C-alpha cells in the first residue's frame, strides 16, 4: 500500500511529525514501512512557463522554436521536440542550471543553429513512471489543465513535493488497504482525531428507482448491493490533484468517472464500478451465479468462460461484469457516456477469490474483496462517488439509492481481563492505561472490575479473539516499552546431537572434496522409483492420494535417480565437470495402512574431468577409483575403519565397475559406474554414483581419536608378486596377509596387476607392498623374515598362490 503523506494529512493531523519519523512510528507499532520515497528528490530549478510563441524550427522538421515566459525577466527561447507543444500553454520548464532525475543538468545549448535556454518537460522527465502517465500526455510534454502562474514552482503544482510511504501489509491488516484505515492507525499512534470527508451534494428531481431495479439471487455471495444513478455527466480528464494521488498510489488516470471510482477505492477501501447506464440494455440489475459455460468479454477484451462457482452482474439476461473482479466490455464508460450507474457492493471474499484465481485476474478490487472490506462503508462510498461525479463531471445525482440489503452485521465482541493482558505481555498496566489504548483505537468498550468487554469495529475484521486484543494493547503501548526478562527455570546450553554433528561433518567433507550439495524432491515418478535398485530392494513405493503431477506421485526409494537428473540438467547447459552429493531421506514402505520408514541416505554423482592442468597437458577424467578415493577420505574423516569393497552387480550399473561396501560383514551401500545403456537413455556422459546408509554409518562412527607418537625407529618394506587364479580377488589375499602378519605388519596394499601374454591361461599376477614396523626397536632380518615367511605360507596354503619369478 502506497500512502501519500500530503493526502494522509487531510484525514489526520501529522503536524510536527515528518514522513520519516511517521514511518518509524508505524513500523514500531507493527506495520512495516519498507521505505519513504521523496518524489522531488534530486530535482531542482523547475518552474511553470507560459508559451508565448511557438513556430517550427527553421532547420528541423520535428523541432519547435518556442518563446517562453518564466515569470521573471525577459522571455527565453527554448527548442522543444514535443509534438503537442503549442502557443498559450502553461508547461513545466527546467531552467538553465536545473537538475532532473539521474543528475541530468540543464545547460544552454544550440540545436540546429538555434539557441535553447532550458527544457520543456514531460512527466516522465520529472520522474513519473511512464506506465502511470495519463494517455494524453504519454508521448509529449505535460500541459497544466488548471490555472497556474508563470514562475511558480512546477513541482508544487504537480504535487511532486509529496512523500510516499510504502506499507508492507500482512494479510490480516486489510483495514489499512485504504487511506481512512491508515488514518485510523496513525491517529491511534499519535493520539489524534480522524477527520472524515464531508459528503454534500444537491440531488435532482428524479428518483433513481424510476431508472433501475436491483435483484440478487445469490444472497450469500452478495448480501448488500447499492446502485446510484448520475445523469448528464461529461467524461473528460479528472482534476490534477486526483490524478497525482492515483499516480502516487500506482494507478494510471483514465477519465474523471473511472478515476473517481479508483479514488474512492483508495480512500474508503470500497471497490466501486461505473456502468454506462445507456449500454446496460435494460432497467434491471440482477446478481446471480453464472451458468455453466457462460461467456463474458471483460474490460481487457478477453472472452472468459464462467463456471457455476462465479458471481455475475447481469442486466437480467446478459452478463455485465464478473462481480468483484472486472467489469464487462459491453457496459464500460466511454468518452460519449452521459449517464452512469454506480455499483457499490459487499461480496463474499471466498467467491471473489475463487473467480480471481481461476481467471488469473488479480485487480485492486479483487485484492480488497478477498481480504475483506468494511460493510459499513458500502453506502458511504457510493454517496462520496456521486458527490465527486456531480462536482468534477457536471452530473446530476438522482434521488435515493436502489439496493438489496440482506446483510446482518454482528460486530465481534471480545471479553478479556486486565490480569490476562498483563500476564501475557509481562507488564503491570493499569485499567486506565488499557482503556486509553482502546479509546485511541476507537474501540467501544465497557469495564467491570478489571474485565473489559470490547465491541470490535467492522473495519477491523482481524480481531476476533483475546490474543488479538492483547496484541493491540502491546503494540500501541509500544514493544520498546515491554520489560526484558530471561526465561524462568534451569538454563542448559544447547548442543548438536551425534547425528547432527555427523551430517555437518559429511557436508563439510564433500564440499571440501569439490562436490556441490543438491536438494531434490522427495517425490518421484513410478517409472523412476526403482532405478538403481536390485530385485530385493524393488519394493512397492508409497503413493500419494492427490499428487500434483505424475512426475511427483510416489515417495522415492533412492537418491541417485534424482542426482542423475541434476547432472542431466547441467550437462544440457554446457556444464560438463560436475560433482553433486545429497544427504536426504528415502521412504521404505511398512505394513499396509502405516506410515513408511524414513531412512537417511548419503548419495553422490560425479562426471567429467576431475583434474585438469591444460597448460601442462594434464587431464584426469573421473573414474571408479576417483570416486572410491572420495569415499575412502569420507570414512577416514568420520572414523569408520575396515570398509571392504566387494565386486557386485546392480540394476542400471556397469557389471564390471560396481562394488558393494561392507563393514565387518554388514552392508552399508554401493558404488559404481552408470551402465552405458542407462547413460544413453538418460542422456549422460560417463558417470559414477554412490549411495550409503547414514543410519548405519552413524552406528560405526568412532567417538575416540587414537594418537600415536612419531616413530623413532625405521620400518622395513617387502614387495611380493603372487601368481593366482583369476577368480581370486586382491581383497581376499589382503585379508589373509593381514591375518598372518600379526602385530609387526602395519600396512599392506596392492600396487600392480599383470594379466599379459606371458601369464599362463587362467592366471594373473598381483603385487603387494608390505610394511613391517616395531615402535620399540629397530627391526632386523632375523625378526622380519620369520613373519614374512609365515605370510607367504598362509597365502600359498589358502589360495594356491606362488611367488612370481
Secondary structure as GFF3:
##gff-version 3
##sequence-region A 1 805
A	DSSP	beta_strand	2	4	.	.	.	ID=ss1
A	DSSP	alpha_helix	5	8	.	.	.	ID=ss2
A	DSSP	alpha_helix	19	28	.	.	.	ID=ss3
A	DSSP	beta_strand	32	38	.	.	.	ID=ss4
A	DSSP	beta_strand	44	56	.	.	.	ID=ss5
A	DSSP	beta_strand	64	69	.	.	.	ID=ss6
A	DSSP	beta_strand	76	80	.	.	.	ID=ss7
A	DSSP	beta_strand	90	100	.	.	.	ID=ss8
A	DSSP	beta_strand	104	105	.	.	.	ID=ss9
A	DSSP	beta_strand	109	111	.	.	.	ID=ss10
A	DSSP	beta_strand	114	116	.	.	.	ID=ss11
A	DSSP	beta_strand	119	120	.	.	.	ID=ss12
A	DSSP	three_ten_helix	124	126	.	.	.	ID=ss13
A	DSSP	three_ten_helix	130	132	.	.	.	ID=ss14
A	DSSP	three_ten_helix	135	137	.	.	.	ID=ss15
A	DSSP	alpha_helix	154	157	.	.	.	ID=ss16
A	DSSP	beta_strand	163	168	.	.	.	ID=ss17
A	DSSP	three_ten_helix	174	176	.	.	.	ID=ss18
A	DSSP	alpha_helix	179	190	.	.	.	ID=ss19
A	DSSP	beta_strand	203	207	.	.	.	ID=ss20
A	DSSP	three_ten_helix	208	210	.	.	.	ID=ss21
A	DSSP	beta_strand	213	216	.	.	.	ID=ss22
A	DSSP	beta_strand	224	231	.	.	.	ID=ss23
A	DSSP	alpha_helix	240	248	.	.	.	ID=ss24
A	DSSP	alpha_helix	256	268	.	.	.	ID=ss25
A	DSSP	beta_strand	272	276	.	.	.	ID=ss26
A	DSSP	three_ten_helix	277	279	.	.	.	ID=ss27
A	DSSP	beta_strand	284	289	.	.	.	ID=ss28
A	DSSP	beta_strand	295	297	.	.	.	ID=ss29
A	DSSP	beta_strand	303	305	.	.	.	ID=ss30
A	DSSP	beta_strand	311	314	.	.	.	ID=ss31
A	DSSP	beta_strand	319	322	.	.	.	ID=ss32
A	DSSP	beta_strand	326	327	.	.	.	ID=ss33
A	DSSP	three_ten_helix	329	331	.	.	.	ID=ss34
A	DSSP	beta_strand	340	346	.	.	.	ID=ss35
A	DSSP	alpha_helix	349	359	.	.	.	ID=ss36
A	DSSP	alpha_helix	364	371	.	.	.	ID=ss37
A	DSSP	three_ten_helix	375	377	.	.	.	ID=ss38
A	DSSP	alpha_helix	378	392	.	.	.	ID=ss39
A	DSSP	beta_strand	396	399	.	.	.	ID=ss40
A	DSSP	beta_strand	402	405	.	.	.	ID=ss41
A	DSSP	beta_strand	413	417	.	.	.	ID=ss42
A	DSSP	alpha_helix	418	425	.	.	.	ID=ss43
A	DSSP	alpha_helix	431	440	.	.	.	ID=ss44
A	DSSP	beta_strand	444	448	.	.	.	ID=ss45
A	DSSP	beta_strand	451	455	.	.	.	ID=ss46
A	DSSP	alpha_helix	466	477	.	.	.	ID=ss47
A	DSSP	three_ten_helix	479	481	.	.	.	ID=ss48
A	DSSP	alpha_helix	498	512	.	.	.	ID=ss49
A	DSSP	beta_strand	516	517	.	.	.	ID=ss50
A	DSSP	beta_strand	523	524	.	.	.	ID=ss51
A	DSSP	three_ten_helix	535	537	.	.	.	ID=ss52
A	DSSP	three_ten_helix	550	552	.	.	.	ID=ss53
A	DSSP	beta_strand	554	555	.	.	.	ID=ss54
A	DSSP	alpha_helix	560	571	.	.	.	ID=ss55
A	DSSP	beta_strand	578	588	.	.	.	ID=ss56
A	DSSP	beta_strand	597	607	.	.	.	ID=ss57
A	DSSP	beta_strand	609	613	.	.	.	ID=ss58
A	DSSP	three_ten_helix	614	616	.	.	.	ID=ss59
A	DSSP	beta_strand	618	621	.	.	.	ID=ss60
A	DSSP	alpha_helix	624	638	.	.	.	ID=ss61
A	DSSP	beta_strand	643	647	.	.	.	ID=ss62
A	DSSP	beta_strand	653	663	.	.	.	ID=ss63
A	DSSP	beta_strand	666	674	.	.	.	ID=ss64
A	DSSP	alpha_helix	676	682	.	.	.	ID=ss65
A	DSSP	beta_strand	687	693	.	.	.	ID=ss66
A	DSSP	alpha_helix	694	700	.	.	.	ID=ss67
A	DSSP	beta_strand	716	725	.	.	.	ID=ss68
A	DSSP	alpha_helix	730	741	.	.	.	ID=ss69
A	DSSP	beta_strand	745	754	.	.	.	ID=ss70
A	DSSP	beta_strand	763	772	.	.	.	ID=ss71
A	DSSP	alpha_helix	781	799	.	.	.	ID=ss72
A	DSSP	beta_strand	802	803	.	.	.	ID=ss73
###
